[in-house]
Amino acid sequence: MGRHRATLHEWLRLYRQGGSAELLKRKTPSGRRRAIPAWAEKALHLRLEEPQGFDGYQAICDWLESQLAIEAKYKTVHKLVYYRLQSSPKVPRPVSVEHSCEPLEA
């Protein structure tokens, strides 16, 4: 089966106790908790969708600390925003007044 014998013994024990339902039951993860909780992640996602955006990842760190009282490292915030939320802290710069929109439309 490609599994360690201890794993097979655990599966057999679970099956004898509760059948296939016990085997399929989801276990709670035993890892470390996230530095930024889910509720704060949702608040940050909503804030990232606003038009003014942030100046960078450090600005997001400062915002989390001042608004939500969460201290998070730069690297943690970068991984959350870039990989997990698939977003960017920056917004496009405004177009110059002298810039003509005609070539863009063509």
Jmol script that loads the backbone (N, CA, C; Angstrom):
load data "model"
ATOM      1  N   MET A   1       0.815  -1.202   0.000  1.00  0.00           N
ATOM      2  CA  MET A   1       0.000   0.000   0.000  1.00  0.00           C
ATOM      3  C   MET A   1       0.856   1.263   0.000  1.00  0.00           C
ATOM      4  N   GLY A   2       2.110   1.124   0.274  1.00  0.00           N
ATOM      5  CA  GLY A   2       2.980   2.292   0.253  1.00  0.00           C
ATOM      6  C   GLY A   2       2.872   3.158   1.498  1.00  0.00           C
ATOM      7  N   ARG A   3       2.361   2.618   2.581  1.00  0.00           N
ATOM      8  CA  ARG A   3       2.229   3.346   3.847  1.00  0.00           C
ATOM      9  C   ARG A   3       2.972   2.593   4.938  1.00  0.00           C
ATOM     10  N   HIS A   4       3.378   3.321   5.952  1.00  0.00           N
ATOM     11  CA  HIS A   4       4.072   2.712   7.069  1.00  0.00           C
ATOM     12  C   HIS A   4       3.102   1.818   7.837  1.00  0.00           C
ATOM     13  N   ARG A   5       3.639   0.769   8.454  1.00  0.00           N
ATOM     14  CA  ARG A   5       2.784  -0.181   9.171  1.00  0.00           C
ATOM     15  C   ARG A   5       2.038   0.478  10.329  1.00  0.00           C
ATOM     16  N   ALA A   6       2.638   1.478  10.947  1.00  0.00           N
ATOM     17  CA  ALA A   6       1.961   2.170  12.048  1.00  0.00           C
ATOM     18  C   ALA A   6       0.725   2.924  11.533  1.00  0.00           C
ATOM     19  N   THR A   7       0.827   3.470  10.329  1.00  0.00           N
ATOM     20  CA  THR A   7      -0.315   4.150   9.721  1.00  0.00           C
ATOM     21  C   THR A   7      -1.432   3.150   9.433  1.00  0.00           C
ATOM     22  N   LEU A   8      -1.075   1.985   8.922  1.00  0.00           N
ATOM     23  CA  LEU A   8      -2.083   0.949   8.642  1.00  0.00           C
ATOM     24  C   LEU A   8      -2.766   0.471   9.925  1.00  0.00           C
ATOM     25  N   HIS A   9      -1.991   0.314  10.999  1.00  0.00           N
ATOM     26  CA  HIS A   9      -2.578  -0.084  12.275  1.00  0.00           C
ATOM     27  C   HIS A   9      -3.552   0.990  12.784  1.00  0.00           C
ATOM     28  N   GLU A  10      -3.186   2.266  12.606  1.00  0.00           N
ATOM     29  CA  GLU A  10      -4.064   3.365  13.021  1.00  0.00           C
ATOM     30  C   GLU A  10      -5.360   3.347  12.210  1.00  0.00           C
ATOM     31  N   TRP A  11      -5.246   3.110  10.914  1.00  0.00           N
ATOM     32  CA  TRP A  11      -6.444   3.035  10.064  1.00  0.00           C
ATOM     33  C   TRP A  11      -7.348   1.875  10.484  1.00  0.00           C
ATOM     34  N   LEU A  12      -6.753   0.731  10.768  1.00  0.00           N
ATOM     35  CA  LEU A  12      -7.543  -0.422  11.210  1.00  0.00           C
ATOM     36  C   LEU A  12      -8.249  -0.133  12.528  1.00  0.00           C
ATOM     37  N   ARG A  13      -7.545   0.512  13.457  1.00  0.00           N
ATOM     38  CA  ARG A  13      -8.140   0.854  14.747  1.00  0.00           C
ATOM     39  C   ARG A  13      -9.330   1.792  14.558  1.00  0.00           C
ATOM     40  N   LEU A  14      -9.157   2.807  13.705  1.00  0.00           N
ATOM     41  CA  LEU A  14     -10.247   3.744  13.448  1.00  0.00           C
ATOM     42  C   LEU A  14     -11.444   3.045  12.788  1.00  0.00           C
ATOM     43  N   TYR A  15     -11.157   2.140  11.856  1.00  0.00           N
ATOM     44  CA  TYR A  15     -12.231   1.429  11.162  1.00  0.00           C
ATOM     45  C   TYR A  15     -13.013   0.535  12.128  1.00  0.00           C
ATOM     46  N   ARG A  16     -12.291  -0.131  13.034  1.00  0.00           N
ATOM     47  CA  ARG A  16     -12.961  -0.996  14.015  1.00  0.00           C
ATOM     48  C   ARG A  16     -13.815  -0.185  14.984  1.00  0.00           C
ATOM     49  N   GLN A  17     -13.367   1.039  15.296  1.00  0.00           N
ATOM     50  CA  GLN A  17     -14.118   1.879  16.239  1.00  0.00           C
ATOM     51  C   GLN A  17     -15.392   2.451  15.630  1.00  0.00           C
ATOM     52  N   GLY A  18     -15.268   2.972  14.399  1.00  0.00           N
ATOM     53  CA  GLY A  18     -16.429   3.671  13.853  1.00  0.00           C
ATOM     54  C   GLY A  18     -16.722   3.422  12.396  1.00  0.00           C
ATOM     55  N   GLY A  19     -16.076   2.491  11.789  1.00  0.00           N
ATOM     56  CA  GLY A  19     -16.325   2.185  10.388  1.00  0.00           C
ATOM     57  C   GLY A  19     -15.701   3.209   9.452  1.00  0.00           C
ATOM     58  N   SER A  20     -16.216   3.232   8.250  1.00  0.00           N
ATOM     59  CA  SER A  20     -15.644   4.139   7.240  1.00  0.00           C
ATOM     60  C   SER A  20     -15.899   5.606   7.581  1.00  0.00           C
ATOM     61  N   ALA A  21     -16.976   5.884   8.332  1.00  0.00           N
ATOM     62  CA  ALA A  21     -17.256   7.272   8.729  1.00  0.00           C
ATOM     63  C   ALA A  21     -16.143   7.816   9.610  1.00  0.00           C
ATOM     64  N   GLU A  22     -15.612   6.980  10.484  1.00  0.00           N
ATOM     65  CA  GLU A  22     -14.517   7.407  11.364  1.00  0.00           C
ATOM     66  C   GLU A  22     -13.233   7.655  10.569  1.00  0.00           C
ATOM     67  N   LEU A  23     -13.016   6.861   9.530  1.00  0.00           N
ATOM     68  CA  LEU A  23     -11.836   7.047   8.686  1.00  0.00           C
ATOM     69  C   LEU A  23     -11.902   8.353   7.893  1.00  0.00           C
ATOM     70  N   LEU A  24     -13.105   8.729   7.474  1.00  0.00           N
ATOM     71  CA  LEU A  24     -13.270   9.912   6.635  1.00  0.00           C
ATOM     72  C   LEU A  24     -13.427  11.200   7.421  1.00  0.00           C
ATOM     73  N   LYS A  25     -13.500  11.105   8.741  1.00  0.00           N
ATOM     74  CA  LYS A  25     -13.672  12.296   9.573  1.00  0.00           C
ATOM     75  C   LYS A  25     -12.446  13.205   9.444  1.00  0.00           C
ATOM     76  N   ARG A  26     -12.705  14.515   9.300  1.00  0.00           N
ATOM     77  CA  ARG A  26     -11.621  15.491   9.174  1.00  0.00           C
ATOM     78  C   ARG A  26     -10.971  15.755  10.526  1.00  0.00           C
ATOM     79  N   LYS A  27      -9.679  15.784  10.524  1.00  0.00           N
ATOM     80  CA  LYS A  27      -8.927  16.080  11.739  1.00  0.00           C
ATOM     81  C   LYS A  27      -8.563  17.562  11.762  1.00  0.00           C
ATOM     82  N   THR A  28      -8.442  18.127  12.949  1.00  0.00           N
ATOM     83  CA  THR A  28      -8.007  19.515  13.063  1.00  0.00           C
ATOM     84  C   THR A  28      -6.494  19.566  12.890  1.00  0.00           C
ATOM     85  N   PRO A  29      -5.992  20.554  12.143  1.00  0.00           N
ATOM     86  CA  PRO A  29      -4.550  20.635  11.949  1.00  0.00           C
ATOM     87  C   PRO A  29      -3.840  20.955  13.270  1.00  0.00           C
ATOM     88  N   SER A  30      -2.683  20.380  13.450  1.00  0.00           N
ATOM     89  CA  SER A  30      -1.957  20.559  14.707  1.00  0.00           C
ATOM     90  C   SER A  30      -0.817  21.561  14.570  1.00  0.00           C
ATOM     91  N   GLY A  31      -0.786  22.291  13.482  1.00  0.00           N
ATOM     92  CA  GLY A  31       0.310  23.221  13.237  1.00  0.00           C
ATOM     93  C   GLY A  31       0.162  24.533  13.988  1.00  0.00           C
ATOM     94  N   ARG A  32       1.070  25.414  13.710  1.00  0.00           N
ATOM     95  CA  ARG A  32       1.074  26.726  14.344  1.00  0.00           C
ATOM     96  C   ARG A  32      -0.048  27.579  13.771  1.00  0.00           C
ATOM     97  N   ARG A  33      -0.594  28.463  14.603  1.00  0.00           N
ATOM     98  CA  ARG A  33      -1.641  29.370  14.137  1.00  0.00           C
ATOM     99  C   ARG A  33      -1.044  30.429  13.230  1.00  0.00           C
ATOM    100  N   ARG A  34      -1.858  30.965  12.348  1.00  0.00           N
ATOM    101  CA  ARG A  34      -1.411  32.010  11.434  1.00  0.00           C
ATOM    102  C   ARG A  34      -1.127  33.289  12.209  1.00  0.00           C
ATOM    103  N   ALA A  35      -0.135  34.046  11.741  1.00  0.00           N
ATOM    104  CA  ALA A  35       0.213  35.314  12.379  1.00  0.00           C
ATOM    105  C   ALA A  35      -0.896  36.337  12.168  1.00  0.00           C
ATOM    106  N   ILE A  36      -1.566  36.255  11.024  1.00  0.00           N
ATOM    107  CA  ILE A  36      -2.666  37.166  10.714  1.00  0.00           C
ATOM    108  C   ILE A  36      -3.940  36.317  10.666  1.00  0.00           C
ATOM    109  N   PRO A  37      -4.865  36.510  11.617  1.00  0.00           N
ATOM    110  CA  PRO A  37      -6.070  35.679  11.652  1.00  0.00           C
ATOM    111  C   PRO A  37      -6.968  35.882  10.425  1.00  0.00           C
ATOM    112  N   ALA A  38      -7.909  34.982  10.257  1.00  0.00           N
ATOM    113  CA  ALA A  38      -8.792  35.004   9.079  1.00  0.00           C
ATOM    114  C   ALA A  38      -9.617  36.288   9.016  1.00  0.00           C
ATOM    115  N   TRP A  39     -10.104  36.769  10.158  1.00  0.00           N
ATOM    116  CA  TRP A  39     -10.920  37.990  10.149  1.00  0.00           C
ATOM    117  C   TRP A  39     -10.092  39.192   9.700  1.00  0.00           C
ATOM    118  N   ALA A  40      -8.815  39.236  10.089  1.00  0.00           N
ATOM    119  CA  ALA A  40      -7.952  40.334   9.676  1.00  0.00           C
ATOM    120  C   ALA A  40      -7.589  40.208   8.196  1.00  0.00           C
ATOM    121  N   GLU A  41      -7.462  38.973   7.736  1.00  0.00           N
ATOM    122  CA  GLU A  41      -7.179  38.730   6.324  1.00  0.00           C
ATOM    123  C   GLU A  41      -8.329  39.238   5.456  1.00  0.00           C
ATOM    124  N   LYS A  42      -9.566  39.026   5.897  1.00  0.00           N
ATOM    125  CA  LYS A  42     -10.728  39.523   5.155  1.00  0.00           C
ATOM    126  C   LYS A  42     -10.765  41.047   5.146  1.00  0.00           C
ATOM    127  N   ALA A  43     -10.453  41.647   6.296  1.00  0.00           N
ATOM    128  CA  ALA A  43     -10.431  43.111   6.373  1.00  0.00           C
ATOM    129  C   ALA A  43      -9.353  43.686   5.462  1.00  0.00           C
ATOM    130  N   LEU A  44      -8.200  43.048   5.424  1.00  0.00           N
ATOM    131  CA  LEU A  44      -7.121  43.501   4.547  1.00  0.00           C
ATOM    132  C   LEU A  44      -7.510  43.347   3.084  1.00  0.00           C
ATOM    133  N   HIS A  45      -8.160  42.243   2.759  1.00  0.00           N
ATOM    134  CA  HIS A  45      -8.584  42.026   1.370  1.00  0.00           C
ATOM    135  C   HIS A  45      -9.555  43.112   0.919  1.00  0.00           C
ATOM    136  N   LEU A  46     -10.488  43.473   1.792  1.00  0.00           N
ATOM    137  CA  LEU A  46     -11.429  44.557   1.464  1.00  0.00           C
ATOM    138  C   LEU A  46     -10.697  45.886   1.303  1.00  0.00           C
ATOM    139  N   ARG A  47      -9.709  46.121   2.164  1.00  0.00           N
ATOM    140  CA  ARG A  47      -8.940  47.380   2.096  1.00  0.00           C
ATOM    141  C   ARG A  47      -8.094  47.435   0.825  1.00  0.00           C
ATOM    142  N   LEU A  48      -7.588  46.300   0.379  1.00  0.00           N
ATOM    143  CA  LEU A  48      -6.784  46.260  -0.857  1.00  0.00           C
ATOM    144  C   LEU A  48      -7.625  46.538  -2.093  1.00  0.00           C
ATOM    145  N   GLU A  49      -8.921  46.280  -2.026  1.00  0.00           N
ATOM    146  CA  GLU A  49      -9.795  46.523  -3.169  1.00  0.00           C
ATOM    147  C   GLU A  49     -10.183  47.989  -3.308  1.00  0.00           C
ATOM    148  N   GLU A  50      -9.929  48.780  -2.282  1.00  0.00           N
ATOM    149  CA  GLU A  50     -10.247  50.208  -2.354  1.00  0.00           C
ATOM    150  C   GLU A  50      -9.308  50.892  -3.344  1.00  0.00           C
ATOM    151  N   PRO A  51      -9.757  51.982  -3.999  1.00  0.00           N
ATOM    152  CA  PRO A  51      -8.958  52.605  -5.052  1.00  0.00           C
ATOM    153  C   PRO A  51      -7.642  53.237  -4.584  1.00  0.00           C
ATOM    154  N   GLN A  52      -7.549  53.701  -3.337  1.00  0.00           N
ATOM    155  CA  GLN A  52      -6.316  54.371  -2.936  1.00  0.00           C
ATOM    156  C   GLN A  52      -5.168  53.397  -2.676  1.00  0.00           C
ATOM    157  N   GLY A  53      -5.451  52.157  -2.311  1.00  0.00           N
ATOM    158  CA  GLY A  53      -4.410  51.158  -2.123  1.00  0.00           C
ATOM    159  C   GLY A  53      -3.429  51.524  -1.019  1.00  0.00           C
ATOM    160  N   PHE A  54      -2.232  50.962  -1.081  1.00  0.00           N
ATOM    161  CA  PHE A  54      -1.161  51.213  -0.126  1.00  0.00           C
ATOM    162  C   PHE A  54       0.085  51.638  -0.892  1.00  0.00           C
ATOM    163  N   ASP A  55       1.039  52.227  -0.171  1.00  0.00           N
ATOM    164  CA  ASP A  55       2.306  52.617  -0.801  1.00  0.00           C
ATOM    165  C   ASP A  55       3.256  51.444  -0.942  1.00  0.00           C
ATOM    166  N   GLY A  56       3.031  50.390  -0.211  1.00  0.00           N
ATOM    167  CA  GLY A  56       3.889  49.210  -0.283  1.00  0.00           C
ATOM    168  C   GLY A  56       3.541  48.256   0.849  1.00  0.00           C
ATOM    169  N   TYR A  57       4.350  47.200   0.967  1.00  0.00           N
ATOM    170  CA  TYR A  57       4.085  46.191   1.977  1.00  0.00           C
ATOM    171  C   TYR A  57       4.325  46.723   3.389  1.00  0.00           C
ATOM    172  N   GLN A  58       5.291  47.630   3.544  1.00  0.00           N
ATOM    173  CA  GLN A  58       5.527  48.208   4.861  1.00  0.00           C
ATOM    174  C   GLN A  58       4.333  49.046   5.307  1.00  0.00           C
ATOM    175  N   ALA A  59       3.695  49.714   4.364  1.00  0.00           N
ATOM    176  CA  ALA A  59       2.483  50.477   4.694  1.00  0.00           C
ATOM    177  C   ALA A  59       1.367  49.547   5.156  1.00  0.00           C
ATOM    178  N   ILE A  60       1.300  48.356   4.589  1.00  0.00           N
ATOM    179  CA  ILE A  60       0.306  47.372   5.024  1.00  0.00           C
ATOM    180  C   ILE A  60       0.628  46.923   6.447  1.00  0.00           C
ATOM    181  N   CYS A  61       1.911  46.691   6.731  1.00  0.00           N
ATOM    182  CA  CYS A  61       2.315  46.315   8.094  1.00  0.00           C
ATOM    183  C   CYS A  61       1.901  47.385   9.092  1.00  0.00           C
ATOM    184  N   ASP A  62       2.148  48.643   8.729  1.00  0.00           N
ATOM    185  CA  ASP A  62       1.778  49.754   9.610  1.00  0.00           C
ATOM    186  C   ASP A  62       0.260  49.835   9.791  1.00  0.00           C
ATOM    187  N   TRP A  63      -0.486  49.622   8.700  1.00  0.00           N
ATOM    188  CA  TRP A  63      -1.951  49.664   8.764  1.00  0.00           C
ATOM    189  C   TRP A  63      -2.480  48.551   9.671  1.00  0.00           C
ATOM    190  N   LEU A  64      -1.926  47.348   9.536  1.00  0.00           N
ATOM    191  CA  LEU A  64      -2.360  46.238  10.387  1.00  0.00           C
ATOM    192  C   LEU A  64      -2.124  46.549  11.862  1.00  0.00           C
ATOM    193  N   GLU A  65      -0.982  47.174  12.136  1.00  0.00           N
ATOM    194  CA  GLU A  65      -0.661  47.479  13.530  1.00  0.00           C
ATOM    195  C   GLU A  65      -1.533  48.603  14.081  1.00  0.00           C
ATOM    196  N   SER A  66      -1.755  49.641  13.290  1.00  0.00           N
ATOM    197  CA  SER A  66      -2.513  50.788  13.790  1.00  0.00           C
ATOM    198  C   SER A  66      -4.026  50.536  13.816  1.00  0.00           C
ATOM    199  N   GLN A  67      -4.556  49.878  12.795  1.00  0.00           N
ATOM    200  CA  GLN A  67      -6.004  49.699  12.692  1.00  0.00           C
ATOM    201  C   GLN A  67      -6.514  48.421  13.365  1.00  0.00           C
ATOM    202  N   LEU A  68      -5.751  47.335  13.238  1.00  0.00           N
ATOM    203  CA  LEU A  68      -6.237  46.047  13.735  1.00  0.00           C
ATOM    204  C   LEU A  68      -5.441  45.513  14.922  1.00  0.00           C
ATOM    205  N   ALA A  69      -4.406  46.241  15.343  1.00  0.00           N
ATOM    206  CA  ALA A  69      -3.554  45.853  16.475  1.00  0.00           C
ATOM    207  C   ALA A  69      -2.917  44.480  16.267  1.00  0.00           C
ATOM    208  N   ILE A  70      -2.433  44.246  15.037  1.00  0.00           N
ATOM    209  CA  ILE A  70      -1.756  42.995  14.702  1.00  0.00           C
ATOM    210  C   ILE A  70      -0.345  43.332  14.247  1.00  0.00           C
ATOM    211  N   GLU A  71       0.641  42.790  14.950  1.00  0.00           N
ATOM    212  CA  GLU A  71       2.028  42.991  14.552  1.00  0.00           C
ATOM    213  C   GLU A  71       2.430  41.841  13.641  1.00  0.00           C
ATOM    214  N   ALA A  72       2.800  42.168  12.424  1.00  0.00           N
ATOM    215  CA  ALA A  72       3.192  41.149  11.458  1.00  0.00           C
ATOM    216  C   ALA A  72       4.474  41.582  10.770  1.00  0.00           C
ATOM    217  N   LYS A  73       5.315  40.619  10.473  1.00  0.00           N
ATOM    218  CA  LYS A  73       6.577  40.903   9.799  1.00  0.00           C
ATOM    219  C   LYS A  73       6.319  41.200   8.318  1.00  0.00           C
ATOM    220  N   TYR A  74       7.271  41.919   7.730  1.00  0.00           N
ATOM    221  CA  TYR A  74       7.188  42.301   6.323  1.00  0.00           C
ATOM    222  C   TYR A  74       7.020  41.061   5.444  1.00  0.00           C
ATOM    223  N   LYS A  75       7.834  40.044   5.699  1.00  0.00           N
ATOM    224  CA  LYS A  75       7.812  38.830   4.880  1.00  0.00           C
ATOM    225  C   LYS A  75       6.462  38.115   4.977  1.00  0.00           C
ATOM    226  N   THR A  76       5.878  38.105   6.177  1.00  0.00           N
ATOM    227  CA  THR A  76       4.574  37.482   6.376  1.00  0.00           C
ATOM    228  C   THR A  76       3.504  38.214   5.581  1.00  0.00           C
ATOM    229  N   VAL A  77       3.548  39.540   5.624  1.00  0.00           N
ATOM    230  CA  VAL A  77       2.568  40.347   4.899  1.00  0.00           C
ATOM    231  C   VAL A  77       2.741  40.162   3.392  1.00  0.00           C
ATOM    232  N   HIS A  78       3.980  40.124   2.931  1.00  0.00           N
ATOM    233  CA  HIS A  78       4.237  39.923   1.499  1.00  0.00           C
ATOM    234  C   HIS A  78       3.672  38.592   1.027  1.00  0.00           C
ATOM    235  N   LYS A  79       3.931  37.519   1.768  1.00  0.00           N
ATOM    236  CA  LYS A  79       3.418  36.202   1.377  1.00  0.00           C
ATOM    237  C   LYS A  79       1.891  36.180   1.369  1.00  0.00           C
ATOM    238  N   LEU A  80       1.294  36.812   2.360  1.00  0.00           N
ATOM    239  CA  LEU A  80      -0.165  36.845   2.430  1.00  0.00           C
ATOM    240  C   LEU A  80      -0.760  37.591   1.248  1.00  0.00           C
ATOM    241  N   VAL A  81      -0.265  38.795   0.988  1.00  0.00           N
ATOM    242  CA  VAL A  81      -0.853  39.637  -0.054  1.00  0.00           C
ATOM    243  C   VAL A  81      -0.544  39.082  -1.441  1.00  0.00           C
ATOM    244  N   TYR A  82       0.710  38.745  -1.690  1.00  0.00           N
ATOM    245  CA  TYR A  82       1.127  38.366  -3.040  1.00  0.00           C
ATOM    246  C   TYR A  82       0.673  36.956  -3.422  1.00  0.00           C
ATOM    247  N   TYR A  83       0.896  35.992  -2.536  1.00  0.00           N
ATOM    248  CA  TYR A  83       0.605  34.604  -2.895  1.00  0.00           C
ATOM    249  C   TYR A  83      -0.802  34.169  -2.503  1.00  0.00           C
ATOM    250  N   ARG A  84      -1.236  34.501  -1.290  1.00  0.00           N
ATOM    251  CA  ARG A  84      -2.518  33.990  -0.815  1.00  0.00           C
ATOM    252  C   ARG A  84      -3.692  34.812  -1.331  1.00  0.00           C
ATOM    253  N   LEU A  85      -3.588  36.140  -1.247  1.00  0.00           N
ATOM    254  CA  LEU A  85      -4.666  36.994  -1.737  1.00  0.00           C
ATOM    255  C   LEU A  85      -4.515  37.325  -3.225  1.00  0.00           C
ATOM    256  N   GLN A  86      -3.359  37.035  -3.778  1.00  0.00           N
ATOM    257  CA  GLN A  86      -3.030  37.310  -5.179  1.00  0.00           C
ATOM    258  C   GLN A  86      -3.399  38.744  -5.548  1.00  0.00           C
ATOM    259  N   SER A  87      -2.844  39.657  -4.759  1.00  0.00           N
ATOM    260  CA  SER A  87      -3.139  41.064  -4.930  1.00  0.00           C
ATOM    261  C   SER A  87      -1.833  41.852  -4.933  1.00  0.00           C
ATOM    262  N   SER A  88      -1.964  43.136  -5.086  1.00  0.00           N
ATOM    263  CA  SER A  88      -0.815  44.025  -5.062  1.00  0.00           C
ATOM    264  C   SER A  88      -1.156  45.221  -4.194  1.00  0.00           C
ATOM    265  N   PRO A  89      -0.205  45.713  -3.404  1.00  0.00           N
ATOM    266  CA  PRO A  89      -0.528  46.847  -2.546  1.00  0.00           C
ATOM    267  C   PRO A  89      -0.666  48.158  -3.311  1.00  0.00           C
ATOM    268  N   LYS A  90      -0.065  48.225  -4.466  1.00  0.00           N
ATOM    269  CA  LYS A  90      -0.031  49.493  -5.196  1.00  0.00           C
ATOM    270  C   LYS A  90      -1.167  49.586  -6.197  1.00  0.00           C
ATOM    271  N   VAL A  91      -1.540  50.814  -6.472  1.00  0.00           N
ATOM    272  CA  VAL A  91      -2.565  51.092  -7.472  1.00  0.00           C
ATOM    273  C   VAL A  91      -1.903  51.821  -8.626  1.00  0.00           C
ATOM    274  N   PRO A  92      -2.470  51.782  -9.827  1.00  0.00           N
ATOM    275  CA  PRO A  92      -1.859  52.481 -10.954  1.00  0.00           C
ATOM    276  C   PRO A  92      -1.792  53.984 -10.689  1.00  0.00           C
ATOM    277  N   ARG A  93      -0.722  54.575 -11.151  1.00  0.00           N
ATOM    278  CA  ARG A  93      -0.567  56.025 -10.991  1.00  0.00           C
ATOM    279  C   ARG A  93      -1.533  56.744 -11.924  1.00  0.00           C
ATOM    280  N   PRO A  94      -1.981  57.934 -11.534  1.00  0.00           N
ATOM    281  CA  PRO A  94      -2.880  58.682 -12.407  1.00  0.00           C
ATOM    282  C   PRO A  94      -2.171  59.134 -13.679  1.00  0.00           C
ATOM    283  N   VAL A  95      -2.930  59.238 -14.729  1.00  0.00           N
ATOM    284  CA  VAL A  95      -2.389  59.657 -16.018  1.00  0.00           C
ATOM    285  C   VAL A  95      -2.217  61.175 -16.012  1.00  0.00           C
ATOM    286  N   SER A  96      -1.172  61.648 -16.651  1.00  0.00           N
ATOM    287  CA  SER A  96      -0.885  63.079 -16.716  1.00  0.00           C
ATOM    288  C   SER A  96      -1.995  63.826 -17.456  1.00  0.00           C
ATOM    289  N   VAL A  97      -2.167  65.083 -17.108  1.00  0.00           N
ATOM    290  CA  VAL A  97      -3.167  65.918 -17.765  1.00  0.00           C
ATOM    291  C   VAL A  97      -2.803  66.115 -19.233  1.00  0.00           C
ATOM    292  N   GLU A  98      -1.487  66.217 -19.520  1.00  0.00           N
ATOM    293  CA  GLU A  98      -1.031  66.440 -20.897  1.00  0.00           C
ATOM    294  C   GLU A  98      -1.105  65.183 -21.754  1.00  0.00           C
ATOM    295  N   HIS A  99      -1.308  64.037 -21.135  1.00  0.00           N
ATOM    296  CA  HIS A  99      -1.336  62.778 -21.859  1.00  0.00           C
ATOM    297  C   HIS A  99      -2.610  62.653 -22.684  1.00  0.00           C
ATOM    298  N   SER A 100      -2.464  62.265 -23.935  1.00  0.00           N
ATOM    299  CA  SER A 100      -3.595  62.141 -24.831  1.00  0.00           C
ATOM    300  C   SER A 100      -4.108  60.699 -24.807  1.00  0.00           C
ATOM    301  N   CYS A 101      -5.407  60.543 -24.743  1.00  0.00           N
ATOM    302  CA  CYS A 101      -6.018  59.207 -24.699  1.00  0.00           C
ATOM    303  C   CYS A 101      -6.286  58.658 -26.107  1.00  0.00           C
ATOM    304  N   GLU A 102      -6.129  59.478 -27.143  1.00  0.00           N
ATOM    305  CA  GLU A 102      -6.432  59.046 -28.502  1.00  0.00           C
ATOM    306  C   GLU A 102      -5.571  57.866 -28.950  1.00  0.00           C
ATOM    307  N   PRO A 103      -4.224  57.892 -28.744  1.00  0.00           N
ATOM    308  CA  PRO A 103      -3.441  56.718 -29.178  1.00  0.00           C
ATOM    309  C   PRO A 103      -3.825  55.453 -28.426  1.00  0.00           C
ATOM    310  N   LEU A 104      -4.248  55.558 -27.165  1.00  0.00           N
ATOM    311  CA  LEU A 104      -4.647  54.392 -26.412  1.00  0.00           C
ATOM    312  C   LEU A 104      -5.926  53.785 -26.964  1.00  0.00           C
ATOM    313  N   GLU A 105      -6.864  54.626 -27.377  1.00  0.00           N
ATOM    314  CA  GLU A 105      -8.109  54.121 -27.909  1.00  0.00           C
ATOM    315  C   GLU A 105      -7.911  53.471 -29.268  1.00  0.00           C
ATOM    316  N   ALA A 106      -6.933  53.958 -30.045  1.00  0.00           N
ATOM    317  CA  ALA A 106      -6.661  53.385 -31.361  1.00  0.00           C
ATOM    318  C   ALA A 106      -6.042  52.019 -31.179  1.00  0.00           C
TER     319      ALA A 106
END
end "model"
wireframe off; spacefill off
backbone 0.3
color backbone group
